[in-house]
Amino acid sequence: MDHIAITGRQIAAARALLGMSQSKLAEGANISVPTLKRMEASDGPASGMINNVAAVRLVLESAGIEFFNGTGVKLGSR
């Protein structure tokens, strides 16, 4: 995992690609649903504690999501 910031829109798009609910992602990242909602609602880089954003990113990347160019996401092979 690199240290490029991910955006709230990337998190929401990644979740949509996976068909993953907010509650499932929040549970996997060990954060609350309201915390995830705030991240996804962020303009620009996802807001929140760095460790929480990293945990969300890890769950999504473990499910096959690739983040790129600071704005894009794709579902790669696992």
Rosetta blueprint (number, residue, H / E / L):
1 M L
2 D L
3 H L
4 I L
5 A L
6 I L
7 T E
8 G H
9 R H
10 Q H
11 I H
12 A H
13 A H
14 A H
15 R H
16 A H
17 L H
18 L H
19 G L
20 M L
21 S L
22 Q H
23 S H
24 K H
25 L H
26 A H
27 E H
28 G H
29 A H
30 N L
31 I L
32 S L
33 V H
34 P H
35 T H
36 L H
37 K H
38 R H
39 M H
40 E H
41 A H
42 S L
43 D L
44 G L
45 P E
46 A L
47 S L
48 G L
49 M L
50 I H
51 N H
52 N H
53 V H
54 A H
55 A H
56 V H
57 R H
58 L H
59 V H
60 L H
61 E H
62 S H
63 A L
64 G L
65 I E
66 E E
67 F E
68 F E
69 N L
70 G L
71 T L
72 G E
73 V E
74 K E
75 L E
76 G L
77 S L
78 R L
